[in-house]
Amino acid sequence: MDRLLFILAVSFGSILVGYLFKAAVARGELGETRQEQLNGVSAKVKILALVFLLPIPIFNSFWKLSLGSTELLAFPFLGVLAFLTGGAAAIVISRMVNMDPSKAASVFVCSMFSNLGIFGGLIGYVLFQDLGFLLVQLYTMFEVFVYYVIGFPLSNQIAKGGGGFRFQLSWIKEKKAAFIPITAIIVGVLLRLTGVPRPEFMDPLAGFLIPGITAMLGVAIGMTLRVSSVWAYRAEVGLIMAVKFLIVPLVVISLGWVLGMGSLMEGVPLKVLVILTFMPSAFLALVPPVLYGFDLEMANSGWLATTLALLPIFPVLYVILM
């Protein structure tokens, strides 16, 4: 129970702290200017956390542990399957109900993009230590590539009412930070294969950084969070909920079971897979609406609703899996 409370406090507590800080600072006639300043601070905190700090616990985990089984090589592809399943299901259902293109694009990004940065790594590490954190990194190995090469340009096409689609590699060139997690994994594997001994301080450092990074990201997101009226988009939010918490888990967990994840390492890979398939919409889902001009309020509502939904969902998963 202590681990459950710790996870909830660090993840949701940090978002609340950031939002309360925003509410306290961005007031009065200078509110817009202060919010712009907060947005700048938020961006810098995210860069510090993701670019400079996150690689340390990543390569430490791969330096410390061996995959132990070739079956685990399927984990990155299960992650890709989850992202693509969410996006494809959103497209199909949106067309079935003849949804407005602007809203359909927001439903698509909220269904496809998953918040694995704040919740995934922290939960994996706290519940299953280095193995759990390692599995999360495998699951998210191609996450950024799928988002920028497929998710961003396809959301633009959906918002325009369809039309042709082409892979957009330019986003990867502009987002060179996408290569950092994979680089950290490669460095960790090479260090292990070459037999370089790990310094004793690496485990305590990683144990401090993993919740610390989660807290930093939570505060950064809280500082830019916009609380909108979810009720106004209840139909679209309900669709997102069905995709995120029903369709994606059903497809990905079933395949994980077939691939034998439940029989590996006392079932930890399957347990981690279950948790990761129930993650809410990523805050990154709010970026395409700004870039391409479709329904930002809808995307914000989807992010907020799925994030709040994790509050009752995760304790249930914790009881079932632990």
C-alpha positions as CSV (number, residue, x, y, z in Angstrom):
1,M,0.0,0.0,0.0
2,D,2.9,2.3,0.7
3,R,4.1,1.9,-2.9
4,L,0.7,2.7,-4.2
5,L,0.5,5.9,-2.2
6,F,4.0,6.9,-3.2
7,I,3.2,6.4,-6.9
8,L,0.0,8.5,-6.7
9,A,1.7,11.2,-4.6
10,V,4.6,11.6,-6.9
11,S,2.7,11.5,-10.2
12,F,-0.6,13.2,-9.5
13,G,0.8,15.3,-6.6
14,S,3.4,16.8,-8.9
15,I,0.8,17.8,-11.5
16,L,-1.3,19.4,-8.8
17,V,1.7,21.3,-7.4
18,G,2.5,22.6,-10.9
19,Y,-1.1,23.6,-11.5
20,L,-1.4,25.4,-8.1
21,F,1.8,27.2,-8.8
22,K,0.5,28.3,-12.1
23,A,-2.8,29.5,-10.5
24,A,-0.8,31.5,-7.9
25,V,1.5,33.1,-10.4
26,A,-0.6,33.7,-13.5
27,R,-3.0,36.3,-12.2
28,G,-4.0,39.8,-12.8
29,E,-3.4,42.0,-15.8
30,L,0.0,40.4,-16.4
31,G,-1.6,36.9,-16.4
32,E,-0.9,36.2,-20.1
33,T,2.7,37.4,-19.9
34,R,3.3,35.3,-16.7
35,Q,1.8,32.3,-18.4
36,E,4.2,32.7,-21.3
37,Q,7.0,32.8,-18.8
38,L,5.7,29.6,-17.1
39,N,5.5,27.9,-20.5
40,G,9.1,28.7,-21.1
41,V,10.1,27.4,-17.6
42,S,8.0,24.3,-18.2
43,A,9.7,23.6,-21.5
44,K,13.2,23.9,-19.9
45,V,12.3,21.6,-17.1
46,K,11.0,19.0,-19.6
47,I,14.3,19.2,-21.6
48,L,16.4,18.9,-18.4
49,A,14.4,15.8,-17.3
50,L,14.1,14.0,-20.6
51,V,17.4,14.9,-22.3
52,F,19.9,15.2,-19.5
53,L,18.5,13.1,-16.6
54,L,16.4,10.2,-18.0
55,P,19.3,8.6,-19.9
56,I,21.1,7.9,-16.6
57,P,18.6,5.4,-15.2
58,I,17.9,4.0,-18.6
59,F,21.5,2.9,-19.4
60,N,22.0,1.9,-15.8
61,S,19.1,-0.6,-16.1
62,F,20.4,-2.1,-19.3
63,W,24.0,-2.1,-17.9
64,K,22.8,-4.0,-14.9
65,L,20.3,-6.5,-16.3
66,S,20.3,-8.9,-19.2
67,L,17.1,-9.4,-21.1
68,G,17.4,-13.1,-20.2
69,S,14.9,-14.2,-22.9
70,T,14.6,-13.5,-26.6
71,E,10.8,-13.3,-26.1
72,L,11.3,-9.9,-24.5
73,L,12.5,-8.6,-27.8
74,A,8.7,-8.5,-28.7
75,F,8.2,-5.8,-26.1
76,P,9.0,-2.8,-28.3
77,F,6.7,-4.1,-31.0
78,L,3.9,-4.6,-28.4
79,G,4.3,-0.9,-27.6
80,V,4.0,0.1,-31.3
81,L,1.0,-2.2,-31.6
82,A,-0.7,-0.4,-28.7
83,F,-0.1,3.1,-30.2
84,L,-1.3,2.0,-33.7
85,T,-4.3,0.1,-32.2
86,G,-5.4,3.2,-30.3
87,G,-5.1,5.4,-33.4
88,A,-6.8,3.0,-35.8
89,A,-9.7,2.3,-33.4
90,A,-10.2,6.0,-33.0
91,I,-10.3,6.6,-36.8
92,V,-12.7,3.7,-37.4
93,I,-15.2,4.7,-34.7
94,S,-15.0,8.4,-35.6
95,R,-16.0,7.6,-39.1
96,M,-18.7,5.2,-38.0
97,V,-20.4,8.0,-36.0
98,N,-19.6,10.7,-38.7
99,M,-17.7,12.9,-36.3
100,D,-16.6,16.4,-37.2
101,P,-13.0,16.2,-38.6
102,S,-11.7,18.7,-36.0
103,K,-13.0,16.6,-33.1
104,A,-12.0,13.4,-34.9
105,A,-8.4,14.5,-35.1
106,S,-8.4,15.3,-31.3
107,V,-9.9,11.9,-30.5
108,F,-7.2,10.3,-32.7
109,V,-4.3,11.9,-30.9
110,C,-5.8,11.3,-27.4
111,S,-6.4,7.6,-28.3
112,M,-3.0,7.1,-29.9
113,F,-0.6,9.0,-27.6
114,S,-0.1,7.5,-24.1
115,N,1.4,9.1,-21.0
116,L,4.2,6.7,-20.3
117,G,6.7,9.3,-19.3
118,I,5.1,10.4,-16.0
119,F,3.4,7.2,-15.0
120,G,5.0,4.2,-16.8
121,G,8.6,4.5,-15.7
122,L,7.7,5.3,-12.1
123,I,5.2,2.5,-11.7
124,G,7.5,0.0,-13.4
125,Y,10.4,0.9,-11.1
126,V,8.5,1.2,-7.8
127,L,6.6,-2.1,-8.3
128,F,9.2,-4.2,-10.1
129,Q,12.5,-2.4,-9.6
130,D,15.1,-2.4,-12.4
131,L,13.4,-5.1,-14.4
132,G,10.2,-3.1,-14.5
133,F,11.9,0.1,-15.5
134,L,13.8,-1.8,-18.2
135,L,10.6,-3.3,-19.6
136,V,9.0,0.1,-19.8
137,Q,12.0,1.5,-21.8
138,L,11.7,-1.5,-24.2
139,Y,7.9,-0.8,-24.6
140,T,8.5,2.9,-25.4
141,M,11.6,2.4,-27.6
142,F,9.8,3.4,-30.8
143,E,7.2,5.6,-29.2
144,V,8.5,9.0,-30.3
145,F,9.1,7.8,-33.8
146,V,5.5,6.5,-34.1
147,Y,4.1,9.8,-32.8
148,Y,6.1,12.1,-35.0
149,V,6.3,10.1,-38.2
150,I,2.7,8.8,-38.2
151,G,0.7,10.5,-35.4
152,F,1.4,14.1,-36.1
153,P,1.0,14.2,-39.9
154,L,-2.0,11.8,-39.9
155,S,-3.8,13.9,-37.3
156,N,-3.4,16.9,-39.7
157,Q,-4.9,14.9,-42.5
158,I,-7.9,13.8,-40.3
159,A,-8.5,17.4,-39.3
160,K,-8.6,18.3,-43.1
161,G,-11.3,15.6,-43.7
162,G,-9.0,12.9,-45.1
163,G,-6.9,13.0,-48.2
164,G,-3.5,11.6,-48.9
165,F,-1.0,10.7,-46.2
166,R,2.8,10.5,-46.3
167,F,5.3,9.7,-43.7
168,Q,6.8,12.9,-42.3
169,L,10.5,12.3,-41.5
170,S,11.2,16.0,-41.0
171,W,9.8,15.8,-37.5
172,I,12.5,13.3,-36.5
173,K,15.2,15.6,-37.9
174,E,13.8,18.5,-35.9
175,K,13.4,16.4,-32.7
176,K,16.9,14.9,-32.4
177,A,16.1,14.2,-28.7
178,A,14.0,11.3,-29.9
179,F,17.2,9.3,-30.4
180,I,18.4,9.8,-26.8
181,P,16.5,6.9,-25.1
182,I,17.6,4.5,-27.8
183,T,21.2,5.8,-27.5
184,A,21.0,5.2,-23.7
185,I,19.8,1.7,-24.2
186,I,22.6,0.9,-26.6
187,V,25.2,2.4,-24.3
188,G,23.9,0.3,-21.4
189,V,23.9,-2.9,-23.4
190,L,27.5,-2.2,-24.7
191,L,28.7,-1.5,-21.2
192,R,27.2,-4.8,-20.1
193,L,28.7,-6.8,-23.0
194,T,32.1,-5.3,-22.5
195,G,32.1,-6.2,-18.8
196,V,32.7,-2.7,-17.5
197,P,31.9,-2.7,-13.8
198,R,29.2,-0.4,-12.6
199,P,30.0,2.2,-9.9
200,E,28.3,1.5,-6.6
201,F,26.6,4.9,-6.7
202,M,24.6,4.1,-9.9
203,D,21.7,2.2,-8.2
204,P,21.1,4.9,-5.5
205,L,21.3,7.6,-8.1
206,A,18.8,5.8,-10.4
207,G,16.5,5.2,-7.4
208,F,16.5,9.0,-6.8
209,L,16.3,10.1,-10.4
210,I,13.3,8.0,-11.5
211,P,10.7,9.5,-9.1
212,G,12.5,12.8,-9.4
213,I,12.1,12.9,-13.2
214,T,8.5,12.0,-12.8
215,A,7.9,14.8,-10.3
216,M,9.7,17.3,-12.6
217,L,7.6,16.3,-15.6
218,G,4.4,16.5,-13.5
219,V,5.2,20.0,-12.2
220,A,6.1,21.1,-15.7
221,I,2.8,19.8,-17.1
222,G,0.8,21.3,-14.2
223,M,2.3,24.7,-15.0
224,T,0.7,24.7,-18.5
225,L,-2.4,22.7,-17.7
226,R,-5.8,24.1,-18.8
227,V,-8.8,22.7,-17.0
228,S,-11.7,22.7,-19.5
229,S,-15.2,21.5,-19.4
230,V,-15.0,17.7,-20.0
231,W,-18.8,17.5,-19.9
232,A,-19.2,19.5,-23.1
233,Y,-17.2,16.7,-24.9
234,R,-18.7,13.8,-23.0
235,A,-19.5,11.8,-26.1
236,E,-16.0,12.2,-27.6
237,V,-14.3,11.6,-24.2
238,G,-16.4,8.4,-23.8
239,L,-15.0,7.2,-27.1
240,I,-11.5,7.9,-26.0
241,M,-12.1,6.1,-22.7
242,A,-13.4,3.0,-24.6
243,V,-10.3,3.0,-26.9
244,K,-7.7,3.6,-24.1
245,F,-9.1,1.4,-21.4
246,L,-10.9,-1.4,-23.3
247,I,-9.8,-1.9,-26.9
248,V,-6.1,-1.3,-26.5
249,P,-5.7,-3.4,-23.4
250,L,-7.8,-6.2,-24.9
251,V,-5.7,-6.4,-28.1
252,V,-2.2,-5.9,-26.6
253,I,-2.6,-8.0,-23.4
254,S,-4.1,-10.9,-25.4
255,L,-1.1,-10.9,-27.8
256,G,1.3,-10.6,-24.9
257,W,-0.3,-13.7,-23.3
258,V,-0.1,-15.6,-26.6
259,L,3.6,-14.7,-26.8
260,G,4.2,-16.2,-23.4
261,M,4.9,-13.0,-21.3
262,G,3.0,-14.5,-18.4
263,S,5.4,-17.4,-18.1
264,L,8.6,-15.3,-18.1
265,M,10.3,-14.0,-14.9
266,E,7.4,-14.8,-12.6
267,G,5.0,-13.1,-14.9
268,V,6.6,-9.6,-14.4
269,P,6.6,-8.8,-18.2
270,L,2.9,-9.5,-18.5
271,K,2.1,-7.5,-15.4
272,V,4.1,-4.5,-16.7
273,L,2.4,-4.9,-20.1
274,V,-1.1,-4.8,-18.4
275,I,-0.2,-1.6,-16.5
276,L,1.3,0.1,-19.6
277,T,-1.8,-0.6,-21.7
278,F,-4.0,1.3,-19.2
279,M,-2.0,4.5,-19.4
280,P,-4.0,7.7,-20.1
281,S,-3.6,10.1,-23.0
282,A,-0.2,11.8,-23.2
283,F,0.2,15.6,-22.7
284,L,1.9,15.5,-26.1
285,A,-1.5,15.0,-27.6
286,L,-2.1,18.7,-27.0
287,V,0.6,19.7,-29.4
288,P,-0.9,18.7,-32.8
289,P,-4.1,20.7,-32.2
290,V,-1.9,23.8,-31.7
291,L,0.2,23.1,-34.7
292,Y,-2.6,22.2,-37.1
293,G,-5.5,24.2,-35.7
294,F,-8.0,21.5,-34.8
295,D,-10.0,21.2,-31.5
296,L,-7.5,21.9,-28.7
297,E,-10.3,22.1,-26.1
298,M,-11.4,18.6,-27.1
299,A,-7.9,17.2,-26.8
300,N,-7.4,18.9,-23.4
301,S,-10.7,17.4,-22.2
302,G,-9.6,13.9,-23.4
303,W,-6.2,14.2,-21.7
304,L,-7.7,15.5,-18.4
305,A,-10.5,12.9,-18.3
306,T,-8.2,9.9,-19.0
307,T,-5.6,11.1,-16.5
308,L,-8.3,11.5,-13.8
309,A,-9.7,8.0,-14.7
310,L,-6.3,6.5,-13.8
311,L,-6.9,7.5,-10.2
312,P,-9.5,4.7,-9.6
313,I,-8.1,2.3,-12.3
314,F,-4.6,2.0,-11.1
315,P,-5.4,1.0,-7.5
316,V,-7.6,-1.8,-9.0
317,L,-4.7,-2.9,-11.2
318,Y,-2.4,-2.8,-8.2
319,V,-4.7,-5.1,-6.1
320,I,-5.1,-7.5,-9.0
321,L,-1.4,-7.7,-10.1
322,M,0.5,-7.5,-6.8
